[in-house]
Amino acid sequence: MTAKKGTASKKSPVGSNSAPTSEELIKFYKDMLLIRRFEERAGQLYGMGLIGGFCHLYIGQEAVVVGLQACTNPGDTLVTSYRDHGHMLACGMDPKGVMAELTGRATGYSRGKGGSMHMFSREKGFFGGHGIVAAQVPIGTGLAFAHKYKGDGGLCMAYMGDGAFNQGQVYESLNMASLWNLPVLYVVENNKYGMGTSVERASASTDLASRGQPYNVKTMTVDGMDVIAVREAGMEAVEYMRAGNGPVLMEAKTYRYRGHSMSDPAKYRTKEELQKMRVDHDPIEQLRQVLINKKLMDDDAFKALDKDIKDVVIEAAEFAQTSPEPDPSELWTDIIIAA
């Protein structure tokens, strides 16, 4: 991990940034495994025609949101892009409600009208899923402004992909957040491909975090496939922001195993590249080895946990498939009709 404030390279004081406890490590594993199994089942339901529209899976990137959510407090907020199911689950949203929304059912978080890219949970501090590329970044800046204006001690985590990071509104947001000292963590989930275009072809410099330096924003780069490293970087960033020092830009270097969306065959990368990431850098397997080495879990415990999580996901899928579709009257709710 590297960290910078503007052009300096000084790390913030570590303070409360202690190593995760045994209980936290087990929770990280459980949370990442839930996201992985949930996304696998969502992919199956999409293939069966039970999920319509777009569907972007988070498989491979689980360590980013799980590590960073471990650094938040109640009252903090989160906003992200359309690759959002993992963020919902990490926030504590009910898998049944998420799956029901994916399948367009009335019991979903947006009553079946939002689908994969547009569901919200005010009580969990989750302000979407957004289908417009980078649209969530100024929204996250606004949420951070609200935290500061209200003096509630909260902060916002605004996630985006490496493709979205080339959008102009990102830099307007960085400038404004730095100018006003807003408590916002801009997280660039660099999975190496914006749709089908590699970051090397889309960005003049592949050091994405360095783009925050002209705005005097503290910058960090972290291995996004290592949940412990993400959590460490997140604790440092959160402490820095809660001390009133302004925004942080974090580049999490990660990787998605599936295509950009369910309709993407991902022919722009080799099978060897994908296999190497799975074998050498899988976030769940890396943490599994840590738990084994620390003698915190054995094979029986892993198998039992996997079964429990699969049961949760099966229950969510069954709930979704047996829930009613929205009443036609829902067409006229949550809209503004001009006079």
C-alpha positions in Angstrom: 0.0 0.0 0.0 1.2 3.5 -0.8 -0.3 6.8 0.4 0.2 10.4 -0.5 -1.2 13.8 0.3 -0.9 15.9 -2.8 2.7 15.4 -4.0 3.9 14.4 -0.6 4.3 10.7 0.4 3.7 10.9 4.2 1.5 8.3 5.8 -1.1 9.4 8.3 -0.6 8.3 11.9 -1.8 4.8 12.3 -3.6 5.3 15.6 -6.5 2.9 15.8 -5.3 1.0 12.7 -4.7 -2.2 14.6 -4.7 -5.7 13.0 -8.1 -7.3 12.6 -9.2 -9.7 15.3 -9.8 -13.4 14.8 -13.6 -12.7 14.8 -13.1 -10.0 12.2 -11.1 -12.3 9.9 -13.8 -15.0 10.0 -16.4 -12.3 9.3 -14.5 -11.1 6.3 -14.4 -14.6 4.9 -18.1 -15.1 5.5 -19.0 -11.8 3.9 -16.9 -12.4 0.8 -18.2 -16.0 0.5 -21.8 -14.7 0.7 -21.2 -12.2 -2.1 -19.5 -14.9 -4.2 -22.3 -17.4 -3.8 -25.0 -14.8 -4.2 -23.5 -13.6 -7.5 -23.1 -17.2 -8.8 -26.8 -17.8 -8.2 -27.7 -14.4 -9.8 -25.8 -15.5 -12.8 -27.7 -18.7 -13.0 -31.1 -16.9 -12.6 -30.0 -14.5 -15.4 -29.3 -17.5 -17.6 -32.7 -18.9 -16.9 -34.3 -15.7 -18.0 -35.5 -14.8 -14.5 -33.5 -11.6 -14.3 -34.1 -9.0 -17.0 -32.1 -6.0 -18.2 -28.4 -5.7 -17.3 -26.6 -7.7 -14.7 -23.0 -6.9 -13.7 -21.4 -9.5 -11.3 -18.9 -8.7 -8.6 -17.1 -12.1 -8.6 -13.4 -11.6 -7.9 -13.7 -8.1 -6.4 -15.2 -9.1 -3.0 -12.2 -8.0 -0.9 -12.6 -4.3 -1.8 -16.1 -3.6 -0.4 -15.8 -6.1 2.5 -12.5 -4.6 3.6 -13.7 -1.0 3.4 -17.1 -1.7 5.1 -15.2 -3.0 8.1 -13.9 0.6 8.5 -17.3 2.3 8.6 -19.5 3.5 11.4 -23.3 3.5 11.7 -24.5 6.6 9.8 -21.8 6.5 7.2 -23.1 6.4 3.6 -22.1 4.5 0.4 -22.8 5.0 -3.3 -21.6 3.0 -6.2 -22.0 2.1 -9.8 -24.0 -0.6 -11.5 -21.7 -3.4 -10.3 -23.4 -3.1 -7.0 -24.8 -6.4 -5.5 -21.7 -7.0 -3.4 -21.9 -3.5 -2.0 -25.5 -4.0 -1.0 -24.7 -7.3 0.8 -21.7 -5.8 2.5 -23.9 -3.0 3.8 -26.1 -5.6 5.5 -29.0 -5.4 3.0 -31.2 -8.6 3.1 -30.2 -11.1 0.4 -33.9 -11.9 -0.1 -34.8 -8.3 -0.9 -31.8 -7.9 -3.2 -32.6 -11.0 -5.1 -36.3 -10.1 -5.3 -35.3 -6.8 -6.8 -33.1 -8.5 -9.4 -36.0 -10.6 -10.5 -38.4 -7.6 -10.6 -40.6 -8.6 -7.7 -42.8 -6.4 -5.5 -40.8 -7.5 -2.4 -37.5 -6.1 -3.8 -35.8 -3.0 -2.4 -37.2 -0.8 -5.1 -40.5 -2.7 -5.3 -39.4 -4.5 -8.5 -38.9 -1.3 -10.5 -35.2 -0.7 -10.2 -33.6 -4.0 -11.0 -29.9 -4.7 -10.8 -28.6 -1.2 -11.2 -31.1 0.9 -9.2 -31.9 -0.2 -5.7 -31.5 1.8 -2.5 -31.7 1.3 1.3 -31.8 4.6 3.3 -31.7 2.6 6.5 -28.4 0.9 5.6 -26.9 4.1 4.2 -26.9 2.7 0.7 -27.7 5.3 -1.9 -27.5 3.2 -5.1 -26.4 1.6 -7.7 -26.3 4.0 -10.7 -26.5 3.1 -14.3 -25.0 6.2 -15.7 -21.2 5.9 -15.8 -19.6 8.0 -13.0 -23.0 9.6 -12.0 -22.6 8.4 -8.5 -19.4 10.4 -7.9 -20.9 13.8 -7.6 -23.8 12.2 -5.6 -21.2 10.8 -3.2 -19.7 14.3 -3.0 -23.1 15.7 -2.1 -23.6 13.0 0.6 -20.2 14.0 2.1 -21.3 17.6 2.0 -24.4 16.7 3.9 -22.4 14.9 6.6 -20.2 17.9 7.1 -23.1 20.4 7.0 -25.0 18.4 9.6 -22.0 17.8 11.7 -23.0 14.2 12.2 -19.4 12.8 12.1 -20.2 10.6 9.1 -18.4 10.1 5.8 -19.3 8.8 2.4 -17.6 6.1 0.4 -18.1 6.7 -3.4 -17.0 3.7 -5.6 -16.3 3.8 -9.3 -14.5 1.7 -11.9 -11.4 2.5 -13.8 -13.5 3.3 -16.9 -15.6 5.8 -15.0 -12.5 7.4 -13.6 -11.9 9.0 -17.0 -15.2 11.0 -16.8 -15.0 14.8 -16.3 -17.4 14.9 -13.4 -15.0 12.9 -11.3 -12.4 15.7 -11.4 -15.0 18.4 -10.7 -15.9 16.3 -7.6 -12.3 15.9 -6.6 -11.7 19.6 -6.8 -14.9 20.5 -4.9 -14.3 17.9 -2.2 -10.7 19.1 -1.6 -11.7 22.8 -1.7 -14.4 22.2 0.9 -12.6 19.6 2.9 -15.4 17.0 2.5 -15.3 13.6 4.2 -15.5 11.4 1.1 -13.4 8.4 0.1 -13.3 8.0 -3.6 -12.6 4.3 -4.3 -11.5 3.4 -7.8 -12.0 -0.3 -8.2 -9.5 -0.9 -11.0 -10.4 -4.3 -12.4 -8.2 -3.6 -15.4 -11.0 -3.4 -18.0 -13.5 -0.6 -18.6 -16.1 -2.8 -20.4 -13.7 -4.4 -22.9 -10.9 -1.8 -23.0 -7.8 -2.4 -20.9 -6.7 0.4 -18.6 -3.4 0.6 -20.5 -5.3 1.5 -23.7 -7.7 4.0 -22.0 -5.4 5.9 -19.6 -2.2 7.8 -20.5 -0.9 6.9 -17.0 -1.9 3.7 -15.3 -1.1 5.2 -11.9 -4.7 6.2 -11.4 -4.3 7.3 -7.8 -1.8 10.0 -8.8 -4.6 11.9 -10.5 -5.7 13.2 -7.1 -2.4 15.0 -6.5 -3.2 18.2 -8.5 -6.3 18.7 -6.3 -4.2 18.3 -3.1 -6.1 15.1 -2.3 -4.5 12.3 -0.2 -4.0 9.3 -2.5 -3.6 5.6 -1.8 -3.0 2.5 -3.8 -3.8 -1.0 -2.3 -4.0 -4.6 -3.4 -7.7 -5.0 -3.9 -7.5 -8.8 -3.9 -6.2 -8.8 -0.2 -9.0 -8.0 2.2 -6.6 -7.4 5.1 -4.6 -4.9 3.1 -7.8 -3.1 2.0 -9.0 -3.0 5.6 -5.6 -1.5 6.7 -5.7 1.1 4.0 -9.4 1.9 4.8 -8.7 2.4 8.5 -5.9 4.9 7.6 -8.2 6.7 5.2 -11.1 6.8 7.6 -9.0 8.1 10.4 -7.6 10.8 8.2 -11.1 12.0 7.0 -12.7 11.9 10.5 -9.9 14.1 11.7 -11.2 16.8 9.3 -8.4 16.5 6.7 -10.7 16.3 3.7 -11.1 13.6 1.0 -9.0 10.6 0.1 -8.6 8.9 -3.3 -7.9 5.2 -3.2 -7.1 3.0 -6.1 -7.9 -0.7 -5.3 -6.2 -2.9 -7.9 -8.6 -5.8 -8.3 -10.0 -8.1 -11.0 -13.3 -9.4 -12.2 -13.6 -13.0 -13.2 -16.7 -12.6 -15.4 -17.3 -10.3 -18.3 -18.3 -6.7 -17.9 -21.9 -7.8 -17.8 -23.7 -11.2 -18.4 -23.8 -10.5 -22.1 -20.0 -10.0 -22.4 -17.9 -13.1 -23.4 -14.7 -11.3 -22.3 -12.7 -12.3 -25.4 -10.4 -9.3 -24.9 -8.3 -11.2 -22.3 -6.6 -14.6 -22.4 -7.7 -17.7 -20.4 -4.2 -17.8 -19.0 -4.5 -14.4 -17.5 -7.8 -15.2 -15.9 -6.6 -18.5 -14.6 -3.5 -16.9 -13.1 -5.6 -14.4 -11.2 -7.9 -17.2 -9.9 -5.0 -19.4 -8.7 -2.6 -16.7 -7.4 -4.7 -13.9 -6.2 -8.3 -15.0 -5.4 -9.4 -13.0 -2.3 -11.4 -15.7 -0.7 -8.7 -18.4 -1.1 -6.0 -16.0 0.2 -8.0 -15.4 3.4 -8.9 -19.0 3.7 -5.1 -19.8 3.9 -4.7 -17.1 6.5 -7.4 -18.7 8.6 -5.9 -22.1 8.2 -2.4 -20.9 9.2 -3.8 -19.2 12.3 -5.8 -22.3 13.1 -9.0 -20.3 13.2 -11.0 -22.7 10.9 -10.5 -26.2 9.7 -12.0 -28.1 6.7 -15.1 -29.1 8.6 -15.7 -25.4 9.6 -15.2 -24.2 6.0 -17.6 -26.9 4.7 -20.3 -26.0 7.3 -20.0 -22.3 6.6 -20.2 -22.8 2.8 -23.4 -24.9 3.4 -24.9 -22.2 5.6 -24.2 -19.5 3.0 -25.5 -21.6 0.2 -28.7 -22.2 2.2 -29.1 -18.4 2.6 -28.7 -17.9 -1.1 -31.1 -20.7 -2.0 -33.6 -19.2 0.4 -33.2 -15.8 -1.3 -33.6 -17.2 -4.8 -36.8 -19.2 -3.7 -38.2 -16.1 -2.0 -37.6 -14.0 -5.1 -39.2 -16.6 -7.5 -42.3 -17.0 -5.3 -42.8 -13.3 -4.7 -45.5 -11.5 -6.6 -44.7 -9.1 -9.5 -45.5 -5.4 -8.9 -49.1 -4.3 -9.2 -49.6 -2.2 -12.4 -50.4 0.8 -10.2 -46.7 0.9 -9.3 -46.2 2.5 -12.8 -47.5 5.8 -11.3 -45.7 5.8 -8.0 -42.3 7.5 -7.3 -42.6 9.8 -10.3 -43.2 13.6 -10.6 -45.8 14.7 -13.2 -45.4 18.2 -14.3 -48.6 20.3 -14.2 
